[in-house]
Amino acid sequence: MEGAVYPGPELADPMRLWHRPRGSPGKLMAEINEESVRELRRLIGAAQRVVVFTGAGISTESGIPDYRGPNGVWKTQTPIDFKDFVGSESVRRKSWRGRFTGPNVMAGAEPNAGHLAVARLVELGKVTHIITQNVDGLHQKSGVLDEQVIELHGNASYATCLSCARRYEFKALRDVFLPDETVPYCDDCGGIIKTATISFGQAMPAAEVERAEQATLACDLFIVLGSSLVVYPAAAFPRVAKQSGARLVIVNNQPTDIDPFCDLTISDDIGPTLSAILD
């Protein structure tokens, strides 16, 4: 499979891969656990087929809040259940209102050091696939090809018809919804249009789950970046990898239930850690 190429001089200097979010105090490379970095570098060097599994924690360094952390989105907002979205036009109107009139931090986010380091590992031929729980599209924005990114929870950068799967860009939908809050319906079949993310109560995309399973079974090193591993079935993939003989690494600021089964766990920021292994 052809690897992605991230353009730009930053690749020659891993330290410059680290994009520090506004307001972040940052972390110096000297503060990273050097022993852990050496071991992670060794594991990656010895591996032939690396799969990277990413959760919300990799994107917090781009200024996107996580969902379940101490300051997570679900602390202040109640998610809309899929059956409620489908069953009520007023709920859909509320959802579109939030999309088009509320703040959209994700739209302006840029890949950080973690995304760019993963893209570099893809370019080097080490990483075959990225399995992500994120919907922000930052892996593709960092230069990784679409076919190497498996989006288990969809993508928040566009919408689709739930009946015929026609894709819609938000600009066209915004023109329909504003200014009188007309709920958009599919031009082709009259079906319900929804942001192309997986909501609570909505079935996981079967094709993406199958792709993720195949990539997991084929890998010899599985690296988890920034996931609490509590959302299933996505969180089962690290266990599947380990049971299939792959080495397992978790880089996450909080402990997970499967830490005892890992070959290496690193409780540190993702961007500086991955930048260090490329140094």
C-alpha contacts under 8 A as a table, 3 or more apart, distances in Angstrom:
res1	aa1	res2	aa2	distance
1	M	128	T	7.59
3	G	122	V	5.73
3	G	123	E	4.96
3	G	124	L	7.44
3	G	125	G	6.20
3	G	128	T	7.98
3	G	144	V	7.64
3	G	145	L	7.52
4	A	119	A	7.08
4	A	122	V	6.21
4	A	123	E	5.10
4	A	143	G	6.06
4	A	144	V	4.89
4	A	145	L	5.61
5	V	119	A	7.50
5	V	120	R	7.48
5	V	122	V	7.97
5	V	123	E	5.36
5	V	143	G	6.04
5	V	144	V	7.08
6	Y	11	L	7.79
6	Y	116	L	7.78
6	Y	119	A	6.66
6	Y	120	R	6.89
6	Y	123	E	7.43
6	Y	142	S	6.63
6	Y	143	G	4.78
6	Y	144	V	7.43
7	P	143	G	7.61
8	G	11	L	6.63
9	P	12	A	5.78
9	P	13	D	7.53
10	E	13	D	5.41
10	E	14	P	6.68
10	E	16	R	5.59
10	E	17	L	5.88
11	L	14	P	6.00
11	L	16	R	7.89
11	L	17	L	7.11
11	L	120	R	7.21
13	D	16	R	5.61
13	D	17	L	7.19
13	D	279	D	7.47
14	P	17	L	5.13
14	P	18	W	7.57
14	P	117	A	7.64
14	P	275	S	5.24
14	P	276	A	7.24
14	P	278	L	5.92
14	P	279	D	5.75
15	M	18	W	6.06
15	M	275	S	6.00
15	M	276	A	7.49
15	M	279	D	7.43
16	R	19	H	7.48
16	R	113	A	7.97
17	L	112	N	7.17
17	L	113	A	4.65
17	L	114	G	7.96
17	L	116	L	6.22
17	L	117	A	6.91
17	L	275	S	6.70
18	W	112	N	5.90
18	W	113	A	3.75
18	W	114	G	7.32
18	W	271	G	6.02
18	W	272	P	6.67
18	W	275	S	6.99
19	H	61	E	7.94
19	H	62	S	7.61
19	H	111	P	7.59
19	H	112	N	4.74
19	H	113	A	5.42
20	R	24	S	6.45
20	R	26	G	6.38
20	R	61	E	7.04
20	R	62	S	7.60
20	R	112	N	7.24
21	P	24	S	5.49
21	P	61	E	6.01
21	P	62	S	5.63
21	P	63	G	5.90
22	R	63	G	7.69
27	K	31	E	6.77
27	K	272	P	7.07
28	L	31	E	5.54
28	L	32	I	7.36
28	L	272	P	7.65
29	M	32	I	5.43
29	M	272	P	6.45
29	M	273	T	7.96
29	M	276	A	6.87
30	A	33	N	7.91
30	A	34	E	7.99
32	I	37	V	7.68
32	I	268	D	7.46
32	I	272	P	7.31
32	I	273	T	6.54
32	I	276	A	7.99
33	N	36	S	5.48
33	N	37	V	6.35
34	E	37	V	4.98
34	E	38	R	6.14
35	E	38	R	5.18
35	E	39	E	6.31
36	S	39	E	5.14
36	S	40	L	6.13
36	S	264	L	7.76
36	S	266	I	6.74
37	V	40	L	5.15
37	V	41	R	6.04
37	V	273	T	6.82
37	V	276	A	6.73
37	V	277	I	5.82
38	R	41	R	5.08
38	R	42	R	6.12
38	R	277	I	7.15
39	E	42	R	4.98
39	E	43	L	6.17
39	E	264	L	7.90
40	L	43	L	5.10
40	L	44	I	6.19
40	L	249	V	7.91
40	L	264	L	7.58
40	L	277	I	7.17
41	R	44	I	5.23
41	R	45	G	6.02
41	R	277	I	5.38
41	R	278	L	7.88
42	R	45	G	5.01
42	R	46	A	6.17
43	L	46	A	5.23
43	L	47	A	6.20
43	L	221	L	7.62
44	I	47	A	5.16
44	I	50	V	7.43
44	I	126	K	7.42
44	I	221	L	7.41
47	A	50	V	6.48
47	A	126	K	7.34
47	A	220	D	6.13
47	A	221	L	6.16
48	Q	126	K	6.24
48	Q	219	C	7.79
48	Q	220	D	6.69
48	Q	221	L	7.97
49	R	126	K	6.07
49	R	127	V	6.11
49	R	128	T	5.98
49	R	218	A	7.32
49	R	219	C	4.82
49	R	220	D	5.53
49	R	221	L	6.55
50	V	126	K	5.80
50	V	127	V	4.47
50	V	128	T	5.92
50	V	129	H	7.38
50	V	219	C	5.59
50	V	220	D	6.19
50	V	221	L	4.79
50	V	222	F	5.88
50	V	223	I	7.45
51	V	127	V	5.65
51	V	128	T	6.02
51	V	129	H	5.24
51	V	130	I	5.90
51	V	131	I	7.30
51	V	215	A	7.07
51	V	216	T	6.78
51	V	219	C	6.14
51	V	221	L	6.37
51	V	222	F	4.94
51	V	223	I	6.29
52	V	118	V	7.89
52	V	127	V	6.98
52	V	129	H	6.56
52	V	130	I	4.81
52	V	131	I	6.15
52	V	222	F	5.96
52	V	223	I	4.81
52	V	224	V	6.01
52	V	225	L	7.27
53	F	130	I	5.82
53	F	131	I	4.67
53	F	132	T	5.53
53	F	133	Q	7.88
53	F	222	F	7.31
53	F	223	I	6.00
53	F	224	V	4.70
53	F	225	L	6.09
54	T	57	G	7.66
54	T	58	I	6.58
54	T	130	I	7.37
54	T	131	I	6.39
54	T	132	T	4.68
54	T	133	Q	6.20
54	T	134	N	7.13
54	T	224	V	5.90
54	T	225	L	4.79
54	T	226	G	5.96
54	T	227	S	6.31
55	G	58	I	6.20
55	G	59	S	7.78
55	G	132	T	6.16
55	G	133	Q	5.17
55	G	134	N	5.84
55	G	224	V	7.90
55	G	225	L	6.30
55	G	226	G	4.90
55	G	227	S	4.22
55	G	228	S	7.59
56	A	59	S	5.49
56	A	60	T	6.56
56	A	65	P	7.67
56	A	66	D	5.19
56	A	67	Y	7.32
56	A	133	Q	7.20
56	A	134	N	6.00
56	A	226	G	5.96
56	A	227	S	6.24
57	G	60	T	5.36
57	G	61	E	7.56
57	G	66	D	6.47
57	G	225	L	6.98
57	G	226	G	3.75
57	G	227	S	6.00
57	G	252	N	7.20
57	G	270	I	7.98
58	I	61	E	6.36
58	I	62	S	7.96
58	I	114	G	6.40
58	I	115	H	7.38
58	I	225	L	6.23
58	I	226	G	5.10
58	I	270	I	6.34
58	I	271	G	7.69
59	S	62	S	5.12
59	S	63	G	6.85
59	S	64	I	5.71
59	S	65	P	7.64
59	S	66	D	7.81
59	S	111	P	7.75
59	S	112	N	7.49
59	S	138	L	7.98
60	T	63	G	5.04
60	T	64	I	4.73
60	T	65	P	5.39
60	T	66	D	6.33
61	E	64	I	7.20
61	E	112	N	6.34
61	E	271	G	7.46
62	S	109	A	5.95
62	S	110	E	6.11
62	S	111	P	6.32
62	S	112	N	5.54
63	G	105	V	7.57
63	G	109	A	6.82
64	I	105	V	6.42
64	I	106	M	6.19
64	I	109	A	7.16
65	P	71	N	7.59
65	P	72	G	6.11
65	P	73	V	6.60
66	D	69	G	6.16
66	D	71	N	7.62
66	D	72	G	5.00
66	D	73	V	6.29
67	Y	71	N	7.92
67	Y	72	G	4.23
67	Y	73	V	4.61
67	Y	74	W	5.47
67	Y	75	K	7.84
68	R	71	N	7.58
68	R	72	G	4.87
68	R	73	V	6.96
68	R	74	W	6.32
68	R	75	K	7.51
69	G	72	G	4.59
70	P	75	K	7.77
71	N	75	K	6.66
72	G	75	K	5.56
72	G	76	T	7.70
73	V	76	T	5.84
73	V	77	Q	5.96
74	W	77	Q	4.97
74	W	78	T	6.07
74	W	79	P	7.28
79	P	200	F	7.40
80	I	84	D	6.79
80	I	85	F	6.71
80	I	95	S	7.94
80	I	199	S	7.27
80	I	200	F	7.11
81	D	84	D	5.33
81	D	85	F	6.38
81	D	199	S	6.30
81	D	200	F	4.99
81	D	201	G	5.95
81	D	202	Q	7.95
82	F	85	F	5.08
82	F	86	V	6.21
82	F	199	S	5.51
82	F	200	F	5.76
82	F	201	G	5.30
82	F	202	Q	5.53
83	K	86	V	5.17
83	K	87	G	5.82
83	K	201	G	6.89
83	K	202	Q	7.79
84	D	87	G	5.04
84	D	88	S	5.95
84	D	91	V	6.70
85	F	88	S	5.77
85	F	89	E	7.33
85	F	91	V	5.53
85	F	92	R	5.39
86	V	89	E	7.58
86	V	92	R	7.52
86	V	192	I	7.34
88	S	91	V	5.24
88	S	92	R	6.45
89	E	92	R	4.94
89	E	93	R	6.06
89	E	183	V	7.33
90	S	93	R	4.93
90	S	94	K	6.23
91	V	94	K	5.02
91	V	95	S	6.24
92	R	95	S	4.96
92	R	96	W	6.19
92	R	183	V	7.07
93	R	96	W	5.19
93	R	97	R	5.99
93	R	181	E	6.85
93	R	182	T	7.66
93	R	183	V	5.81
94	K	97	R	5.03
94	K	98	G	6.30
95	S	98	G	5.24
95	S	99	R	6.33
96	W	99	R	4.86
96	W	100	F	6.09
96	W	177	F	7.59
96	W	183	V	7.58
97	R	100	F	5.35
97	R	101	T	5.66
97	R	102	G	7.32
97	R	181	E	7.39
98	G	101	T	5.57
98	G	102	G	4.97
99	R	102	G	5.99
99	R	103	P	7.89
99	R	104	N	7.40
100	F	174	R	6.59
104	N	107	A	5.70
104	N	108	G	7.40
105	V	108	G	5.80
105	V	109	A	6.48
106	M	109	A	5.18
106	M	136	D	6.25
107	A	136	D	7.88
107	A	157	S	7.55
109	A	138	L	7.89
110	E	138	L	6.77
110	E	141	K	7.58
111	P	114	G	7.68
111	P	115	H	5.54
111	P	116	L	6.58
111	P	138	L	5.41
111	P	139	H	7.21
111	P	141	K	6.70
111	P	142	S	5.72
112	N	115	H	5.50
112	N	116	L	6.28
112	N	271	G	6.83
113	A	116	L	5.12
113	A	117	A	5.92
113	A	270	I	7.85
113	A	271	G	4.46
113	A	272	P	6.99
113	A	274	L	7.54
113	A	275	S	6.66
114	G	117	A	5.21
114	G	118	V	6.26
114	G	270	I	5.61
114	G	271	G	4.01
114	G	272	P	7.49
114	G	274	L	6.13
114	G	275	S	7.30
115	H	118	V	5.22
115	H	119	A	6.19
115	H	138	L	7.04
115	H	139	H	5.90
115	H	142	S	6.22
115	H	271	G	7.72
116	L	119	A	4.92
116	L	120	R	6.17
116	L	139	H	7.98
116	L	142	S	5.66
116	L	143	G	7.96
117	A	120	R	4.96
117	A	121	L	6.36
117	A	271	G	7.67
117	A	274	L	6.00
117	A	275	S	6.18
117	A	278	L	7.50
118	V	121	L	5.03
118	V	122	V	6.30
118	V	127	V	7.76
118	V	274	L	7.79
119	A	122	V	4.99
119	A	123	E	6.22
119	A	139	H	7.32
119	A	142	S	6.37
119	A	143	G	6.30
119	A	144	V	5.76
120	R	123	E	4.95
120	R	124	L	6.19
121	L	124	L	5.00
121	L	125	G	6.41
121	L	126	K	5.46
121	L	127	V	5.68
122	V	125	G	5.18
122	V	126	K	5.76
122	V	127	V	4.61
122	V	128	T	6.55
122	V	129	H	7.91
122	V	144	V	7.25
123	E	126	K	7.59
123	E	127	V	7.98
124	L	127	V	7.76
125	G	128	T	6.93
127	V	130	I	7.48
128	T	148	Q	6.79
128	T	215	A	7.87
129	H	148	Q	4.79
129	H	149	V	5.96
129	H	150	I	7.24
129	H	215	A	6.80
130	I	148	Q	6.14
130	I	149	V	4.83
130	I	150	I	6.03
131	I	149	V	6.06
131	I	150	I	4.70
131	I	151	E	6.29
131	I	152	L	7.13
131	I	212	A	6.38
132	T	135	V	7.96
132	T	149	V	7.24
132	T	150	I	6.11
132	T	151	E	5.24
132	T	152	L	6.14
132	T	153	H	7.70
133	Q	151	E	6.33
133	Q	152	L	5.51
133	Q	153	H	5.47
133	Q	234	A	7.47
134	N	137	G	7.46
134	N	151	E	7.06
134	N	152	L	7.83
134	N	153	H	6.55
134	N	154	G	7.67
134	N	155	N	7.68
135	V	151	E	7.15
135	V	153	H	6.30
135	V	154	G	5.59
135	V	155	N	4.27
135	V	156	A	5.27
135	V	157	S	7.89
135	V	197	T	6.74
136	D	155	N	6.29
136	D	156	A	6.00
136	D	157	S	7.06
137	G	140	Q	5.57
137	G	141	K	6.30
137	G	155	N	6.48
137	G	156	A	7.64
137	G	157	S	7.30
138	L	141	K	4.71
138	L	142	S	6.02
139	H	142	S	5.11
139	H	143	G	6.82
139	H	144	V	5.90
139	H	149	V	7.32
140	Q	143	G	5.29
140	Q	144	V	4.75
140	Q	145	L	6.07
140	Q	146	D	6.27
140	Q	149	V	7.44
141	K	144	V	7.18
144	V	148	Q	6.81
144	V	149	V	7.28
145	L	148	Q	5.54
145	L	149	V	6.89
146	D	149	V	5.36
146	D	150	I	8.00
147	E	150	I	7.38
150	I	208	E	6.05
150	I	211	R	7.19
150	I	212	A	6.53
151	E	154	G	5.24
151	E	155	N	7.06
151	E	208	E	6.72
152	L	204	M	6.90
152	L	205	P	6.82
152	L	208	E	6.04
152	L	209	V	6.56
152	L	234	A	7.23
153	H	197	T	5.63
153	H	198	I	4.88
153	H	204	M	7.07
153	H	205	P	7.83
154	G	196	A	5.60
154	G	197	T	4.12
154	G	198	I	5.69
155	N	158	Y	6.85
155	N	195	T	7.76
155	N	196	A	5.33
155	N	197	T	5.16
156	A	159	A	7.42
156	A	195	T	6.10
156	A	196	A	5.81
156	A	197	T	5.73
157	S	169	E	7.83
157	S	170	F	7.71
157	S	195	T	7.79
157	S	196	A	7.61
158	Y	167	R	7.18
158	Y	168	Y	6.10
158	Y	169	E	5.10
158	Y	170	F	5.95
158	Y	195	T	6.02
158	Y	196	A	6.01
159	A	167	R	5.87
159	A	168	Y	5.05
159	A	169	E	6.29
159	A	170	F	6.94
159	A	193	I	6.61
159	A	194	K	5.35
159	A	195	T	3.95
159	A	196	A	4.63
160	T	165	A	5.38
160	T	166	R	5.41
160	T	167	R	4.46
160	T	168	Y	5.69
160	T	193	I	5.53
160	T	194	K	5.64
160	T	195	T	6.28
160	T	196	A	5.63
161	C	164	C	5.67
161	C	165	A	4.64
161	C	166	R	5.28
161	C	167	R	6.69
161	C	168	Y	7.83
161	C	185	Y	7.88
161	C	186	C	6.09
161	C	191	G	5.99
161	C	192	I	5.65
161	C	193	I	4.30
161	C	194	K	6.35
162	L	165	A	5.70
162	L	191	G	6.40
162	L	192	I	5.68
162	L	193	I	5.99
162	L	194	K	6.85
163	S	189	C	7.50
163	S	191	G	5.43
163	S	192	I	6.99
164	C	189	C	7.01
164	C	191	G	7.39
166	R	186	C	7.79
168	Y	172	A	7.20
168	Y	173	L	7.24
169	E	172	A	5.87
169	E	173	L	6.76
170	F	173	L	4.96
170	F	174	R	5.86
171	K	174	R	5.09
171	K	175	D	6.38
172	A	175	D	5.25
172	A	176	V	6.64
173	L	176	V	5.10
173	L	177	F	6.17
173	L	184	P	6.50
174	R	177	F	5.07
174	R	178	L	5.85
175	D	178	L	5.61
175	D	179	P	7.96
176	V	181	E	7.80
176	V	182	T	6.27
176	V	183	V	7.46
176	V	184	P	6.30
177	F	180	D	6.49
177	F	181	E	4.54
177	F	182	T	4.55
177	F	183	V	5.79
177	F	184	P	6.50
178	L	181	E	5.30
178	L	182	T	6.97
179	P	182	T	7.98
184	P	192	I	7.57
184	P	193	I	6.62
185	Y	190	G	5.36
185	Y	191	G	5.67
185	Y	192	I	5.32
185	Y	193	I	5.70
186	C	189	C	5.65
186	C	190	G	4.49
186	C	191	G	5.02
186	C	192	I	6.37
186	C	193	I	6.23
187	D	190	G	5.92
194	K	197	T	7.95
198	I	202	Q	5.94
198	I	203	A	7.36
198	I	204	M	6.74
199	S	202	Q	5.31
204	M	209	V	7.26
205	P	208	E	5.51
205	P	209	V	6.27
206	A	209	V	5.14
206	A	210	E	6.15
207	A	210	E	5.14
207	A	211	R	6.24
208	E	211	R	5.00
208	E	212	A	6.08
209	V	212	A	5.05
209	V	213	E	6.16
210	E	213	E	5.10
210	E	214	Q	6.25
211	R	214	Q	5.20
211	R	215	A	6.19
212	A	215	A	5.18
212	A	216	T	6.03
212	A	237	F	7.85
213	E	216	T	5.06
213	E	217	L	6.16
213	E	237	F	7.10
214	Q	217	L	5.27
214	Q	218	A	6.25
215	A	218	A	5.19
215	A	219	C	6.25
216	T	219	C	5.44
216	T	222	F	7.47
216	T	237	F	6.65
216	T	238	P	7.88
216	T	240	V	7.09
216	T	241	A	5.49
217	L	240	V	7.21
217	L	241	A	6.00
217	L	244	S	6.35
219	C	222	F	6.76
219	C	241	A	7.26
219	C	246	A	6.36
220	D	241	A	7.90
220	D	245	G	6.96
220	D	246	A	4.19
220	D	247	R	6.15
221	L	241	A	7.91
221	L	246	A	5.04
221	L	247	R	4.67
221	L	248	L	6.01
221	L	249	V	7.76
222	F	238	P	6.75
222	F	241	A	6.55
222	F	242	K	7.91
222	F	246	A	6.57
222	F	247	R	6.18
222	F	248	L	5.01
222	F	249	V	6.31
223	I	248	L	6.05
223	I	249	V	4.75
223	I	250	I	5.84
223	I	251	V	7.62
224	V	227	S	6.74
224	V	238	P	7.53
224	V	248	L	7.89
224	V	249	V	6.11
224	V	250	I	4.60
224	V	251	V	6.07
224	V	252	N	7.81
225	L	250	I	6.16
225	L	251	V	5.02
225	L	252	N	6.08
225	L	270	I	6.87
226	G	250	I	7.95
226	G	251	V	6.24
226	G	252	N	4.71
226	G	253	N	7.24
226	G	270	I	7.28
227	S	252	N	6.56
228	S	252	N	7.58
228	S	254	Q	7.09
228	S	255	P	7.42
228	S	256	T	5.73
229	L	232	Y	7.76
229	L	234	A	7.74
229	L	235	A	4.68
229	L	236	A	7.93
229	L	256	T	6.52
229	L	257	D	7.60
230	V	235	A	6.07
231	V	234	A	6.09
231	V	235	A	5.58
232	Y	235	A	4.97
232	Y	236	A	6.32
233	P	236	A	5.46
233	P	237	F	7.69
234	A	237	F	6.08
235	A	238	P	6.64
235	A	239	R	7.91
236	A	239	R	5.43
236	A	240	V	6.32
237	F	240	V	4.95
237	F	241	A	6.15
238	P	241	A	5.10
238	P	242	K	6.28
238	P	248	L	7.09
239	R	242	K	5.16
239	R	243	Q	6.07
239	R	258	I	7.73
240	V	243	Q	5.15
240	V	244	S	6.08
241	A	244	S	5.10
241	A	245	G	6.58
241	A	246	A	5.40
241	A	247	R	7.66
241	A	248	L	7.39
242	K	245	G	5.30
242	K	246	A	4.99
242	K	247	R	6.17
242	K	248	L	6.09
242	K	261	F	7.92
243	Q	246	A	7.33
247	R	262	C	7.46
247	R	263	D	6.14
248	L	261	F	7.83
248	L	262	C	5.06
248	L	263	D	5.40
248	L	264	L	6.80
249	V	262	C	5.80
249	V	263	D	5.93
249	V	264	L	4.86
249	V	265	T	5.70
249	V	266	I	7.93
250	I	259	D	7.40
250	I	262	C	7.20
250	I	264	L	6.58
250	I	265	T	4.82
250	I	266	I	6.23
251	V	265	T	5.90
251	V	266	I	4.66
251	V	267	S	5.89
251	V	268	D	6.66
251	V	269	D	7.74
251	V	270	I	6.60
252	N	255	P	6.99
252	N	265	T	7.84
252	N	266	I	6.42
252	N	267	S	5.16
252	N	268	D	6.20
252	N	269	D	7.16
252	N	270	I	7.32
253	N	266	I	7.82
253	N	267	S	4.66
253	N	268	D	5.33
253	N	269	D	6.65
254	Q	267	S	6.65
255	P	259	D	6.72
255	P	267	S	7.59
256	T	259	D	5.51
257	D	260	P	7.53
258	I	261	F	5.52
258	I	262	C	6.91
259	D	262	C	5.33
259	D	265	T	6.65
262	C	265	T	6.52
268	D	273	T	7.05
269	D	272	P	6.11
269	D	273	T	6.26
270	I	273	T	5.16
270	I	274	L	6.05
271	G	274	L	5.48
271	G	275	S	6.04
272	P	275	S	5.03
272	P	276	A	6.09
273	T	276	A	5.20
273	T	277	I	6.67
274	L	277	I	5.23
274	L	278	L	6.63
275	S	278	L	5.35
275	S	279	D	6.53
276	A	279	D	5.16
